[in-house]
Amino acid sequence: MYNLAGKTVMSTATDRADAIDSGGKYLAVYKRGATNATLYNSFSDIHTINSDDPITQVCTDAEGGFAVVSSEKGMRSAVTVYNRAFSPVYVW
């Protein structure tokens, strides 16, 4: 991760992640089809999302909440919305 001056402020192994989302407060890094994703702030990883089903997308927002879209068996996809305390608040 780089600051506005282009200086590296953090680096970490991402285990071949191929997707990134940043809505402001957090950066989500994940590999599509894997069952986990990691959230980072400016300093370190702060939370790992573990799913029973393959993750297809993670969307973060400016307030610290986020949504995880996964491929659930028997459905095209499922969406779980989390609050900024990392607790699920809505599943669809």
PyRosetta script that sets phi, psi and omega in degrees:
from pyrosetta import init, pose_from_sequence

init()
pose = pose_from_sequence("MYNLAGKTVMSTATDRADAIDSGGKYLAVYKRGATNATLYNSFSDIHTINSDDPITQVCTDAEGGFAVVSSEKGMRSAVTVYNRAFSPVYVW")
pose.set_psi(1, 140.8)
pose.set_omega(1, -177.4)
pose.set_phi(2, -116.9)
pose.set_psi(2, 149.9)
pose.set_omega(2, 172.8)
pose.set_phi(3, -87.6)
pose.set_psi(3, -178.1)
pose.set_omega(3, -177.3)
pose.set_phi(4, -64.6)
pose.set_psi(4, -22.7)
pose.set_omega(4, 178.4)
pose.set_phi(5, -84.6)
pose.set_psi(5, -2.8)
pose.set_omega(5, 179.8)
pose.set_phi(6, 88.0)
pose.set_psi(6, 7.8)
pose.set_omega(6, 179.3)
pose.set_phi(7, -85.6)
pose.set_psi(7, 138.2)
pose.set_omega(7, 177.4)
pose.set_phi(8, -68.9)
pose.set_psi(8, 124.1)
pose.set_omega(8, 179.0)
pose.set_phi(9, -109.4)
pose.set_psi(9, -16.9)
pose.set_omega(9, 177.4)
pose.set_phi(10, -164.2)
pose.set_psi(10, 142.3)
pose.set_omega(10, 172.0)
pose.set_phi(11, -141.5)
pose.set_psi(11, 150.7)
pose.set_omega(11, -178.2)
pose.set_phi(12, -156.2)
pose.set_psi(12, 155.0)
pose.set_omega(12, 175.0)
pose.set_phi(13, -74.0)
pose.set_psi(13, 133.8)
pose.set_omega(13, -176.0)
pose.set_phi(14, -110.9)
pose.set_psi(14, 6.6)
pose.set_omega(14, 176.8)
pose.set_phi(15, 51.5)
pose.set_psi(15, 49.6)
pose.set_omega(15, 176.5)
pose.set_phi(16, 63.1)
pose.set_psi(16, 34.6)
pose.set_omega(16, 177.0)
pose.set_phi(17, -60.9)
pose.set_psi(17, 143.5)
pose.set_omega(17, -180.0)
pose.set_phi(18, -124.1)
pose.set_psi(18, 8.6)
pose.set_omega(18, -180.0)
pose.set_phi(19, -142.8)
pose.set_psi(19, 143.1)
pose.set_omega(19, 179.7)
pose.set_phi(20, -138.9)
pose.set_psi(20, 141.3)
pose.set_omega(20, 173.1)
pose.set_phi(21, -139.1)
pose.set_psi(21, 137.4)
pose.set_omega(21, 176.1)
pose.set_phi(22, -137.7)
pose.set_psi(22, 118.1)
pose.set_omega(22, 178.0)
pose.set_phi(23, -102.7)
pose.set_psi(23, 4.9)
pose.set_omega(23, 178.8)
pose.set_phi(24, 133.0)
pose.set_psi(24, -65.9)
pose.set_omega(24, -174.7)
pose.set_phi(25, -81.2)
pose.set_psi(25, -40.2)
pose.set_omega(25, -177.2)
pose.set_phi(26, -125.1)
pose.set_psi(26, 160.6)
pose.set_omega(26, 174.2)
pose.set_phi(27, -116.2)
pose.set_psi(27, 123.8)
pose.set_omega(27, 177.2)
pose.set_phi(28, -100.6)
pose.set_psi(28, 129.8)
pose.set_omega(28, 180.0)
pose.set_phi(29, -125.5)
pose.set_psi(29, 128.0)
pose.set_omega(29, -177.1)
pose.set_phi(30, -158.7)
pose.set_psi(30, 166.2)
pose.set_omega(30, 174.4)
pose.set_phi(31, -108.9)
pose.set_psi(31, 122.3)
pose.set_omega(31, 179.2)
pose.set_phi(32, -57.2)
pose.set_psi(32, 131.0)
pose.set_omega(32, -179.4)
pose.set_phi(33, 95.0)
pose.set_psi(33, -12.8)
pose.set_omega(33, 176.0)
pose.set_phi(34, -79.8)
pose.set_psi(34, 172.6)
pose.set_omega(34, -179.0)
pose.set_phi(35, -108.3)
pose.set_psi(35, 15.5)
pose.set_omega(35, 175.8)
pose.set_phi(36, -147.2)
pose.set_psi(36, 158.6)
pose.set_omega(36, 176.9)
pose.set_phi(37, -146.1)
pose.set_psi(37, 151.9)
pose.set_omega(37, -178.1)
pose.set_phi(38, -118.6)
pose.set_psi(38, 136.5)
pose.set_omega(38, 175.0)
pose.set_phi(39, -101.4)
pose.set_psi(39, 136.7)
pose.set_omega(39, 180.0)
pose.set_phi(40, -122.6)
pose.set_psi(40, 147.5)
pose.set_omega(40, 165.0)
pose.set_phi(41, -105.4)
pose.set_psi(41, -161.6)
pose.set_omega(41, -177.0)
pose.set_phi(42, -70.4)
pose.set_psi(42, -12.2)
pose.set_omega(42, -172.3)
pose.set_phi(43, -116.0)
pose.set_psi(43, -34.5)
pose.set_omega(43, -174.7)
pose.set_phi(44, -166.3)
pose.set_psi(44, 176.9)
pose.set_omega(44, 172.5)
pose.set_phi(45, -74.9)
pose.set_psi(45, 138.3)
pose.set_omega(45, -174.5)
pose.set_phi(46, -117.9)
pose.set_psi(46, -19.8)
pose.set_omega(46, -178.6)
pose.set_phi(47, -162.4)
pose.set_psi(47, 140.8)
pose.set_omega(47, 173.8)
pose.set_phi(48, -114.0)
pose.set_psi(48, 128.1)
pose.set_omega(48, 177.8)
pose.set_phi(49, -90.1)
pose.set_psi(49, 126.6)
pose.set_omega(49, 176.1)
pose.set_phi(50, -115.7)
pose.set_psi(50, 130.3)
pose.set_omega(50, -177.6)
pose.set_phi(51, -122.7)
pose.set_psi(51, 148.2)
pose.set_omega(51, 174.3)
pose.set_phi(52, -75.3)
pose.set_psi(52, -20.7)
pose.set_omega(52, -176.4)
pose.set_phi(53, -119.5)
pose.set_psi(53, 158.9)
pose.set_omega(53, -179.5)
pose.set_phi(54, -60.7)
pose.set_psi(54, 132.9)
pose.set_omega(54, 178.9)
pose.set_phi(55, -84.6)
pose.set_psi(55, 130.3)
pose.set_omega(55, 178.0)
pose.set_phi(56, -106.1)
pose.set_psi(56, -24.3)
pose.set_omega(56, 179.5)
pose.set_phi(57, -161.9)
pose.set_psi(57, 146.3)
pose.set_omega(57, 173.0)
pose.set_phi(58, -128.3)
pose.set_psi(58, 131.6)
pose.set_omega(58, 178.7)
pose.set_phi(59, -122.6)
pose.set_psi(59, 125.7)
pose.set_omega(59, 178.8)
pose.set_phi(60, -104.7)
pose.set_psi(60, 157.2)
pose.set_omega(60, 176.0)
pose.set_phi(61, -123.4)
pose.set_psi(61, 170.2)
pose.set_omega(61, -173.9)
pose.set_phi(62, -66.7)
pose.set_psi(62, -22.6)
pose.set_omega(62, -177.3)
pose.set_phi(63, -90.7)
pose.set_psi(63, -5.6)
pose.set_omega(63, 178.2)
pose.set_phi(64, 106.8)
pose.set_psi(64, -6.6)
pose.set_omega(64, 174.8)
pose.set_phi(65, -79.6)
pose.set_psi(65, 168.4)
pose.set_omega(65, 177.8)
pose.set_phi(66, -159.8)
pose.set_psi(66, 162.2)
pose.set_omega(66, 178.1)
pose.set_phi(67, -126.3)
pose.set_psi(67, 144.2)
pose.set_omega(67, 178.6)
pose.set_phi(68, -120.9)
pose.set_psi(68, 125.2)
pose.set_omega(68, 175.8)
pose.set_phi(69, -103.6)
pose.set_psi(69, 128.6)
pose.set_omega(69, -178.9)
pose.set_phi(70, -132.1)
pose.set_psi(70, 159.4)
pose.set_omega(70, 177.1)
pose.set_phi(71, -90.6)
pose.set_psi(71, 98.5)
pose.set_omega(71, -177.7)
pose.set_phi(72, -91.1)
pose.set_psi(72, 140.1)
pose.set_omega(72, -179.5)
pose.set_phi(73, -58.6)
pose.set_psi(73, 134.3)
pose.set_omega(73, 179.0)
pose.set_phi(74, 83.3)
pose.set_psi(74, -3.5)
pose.set_omega(74, 178.9)
pose.set_phi(75, -136.6)
pose.set_psi(75, 160.1)
pose.set_omega(75, 175.9)
pose.set_phi(76, -68.0)
pose.set_psi(76, -44.1)
pose.set_omega(76, 178.6)
pose.set_phi(77, -163.4)
pose.set_psi(77, 165.7)
pose.set_omega(77, 176.1)
pose.set_phi(78, -133.0)
pose.set_psi(78, 147.9)
pose.set_omega(78, 179.2)
pose.set_phi(79, -122.8)
pose.set_psi(79, 128.5)
pose.set_omega(79, 174.1)
pose.set_phi(80, -118.8)
pose.set_psi(80, 125.5)
pose.set_omega(80, 179.7)
pose.set_phi(81, -103.7)
pose.set_psi(81, 131.9)
pose.set_omega(81, -178.6)
pose.set_phi(82, -114.4)
pose.set_psi(82, 147.5)
pose.set_omega(82, 173.6)
pose.set_phi(83, -85.9)
pose.set_psi(83, -179.6)
pose.set_omega(83, -176.4)
pose.set_phi(84, -72.0)
pose.set_psi(84, -7.3)
pose.set_omega(84, 174.1)
pose.set_phi(85, -93.5)
pose.set_psi(85, 10.1)
pose.set_omega(85, 177.5)
pose.set_phi(86, 69.1)
pose.set_psi(86, 21.4)
pose.set_omega(86, 178.4)
pose.set_phi(87, -101.4)
pose.set_psi(87, 137.0)
pose.set_omega(87, 177.9)
pose.set_phi(88, -67.3)
pose.set_psi(88, 134.9)
pose.set_omega(88, -179.7)
pose.set_phi(89, -120.1)
pose.set_psi(89, -14.1)
pose.set_omega(89, -179.0)
pose.set_phi(90, -157.6)
pose.set_psi(90, 135.0)
pose.set_omega(90, 175.9)
pose.set_phi(91, -128.4)
pose.set_psi(91, 132.2)
pose.set_omega(91, 179.1)
pose.set_phi(92, -132.8)
pose.dump_pdb("model.pdb")
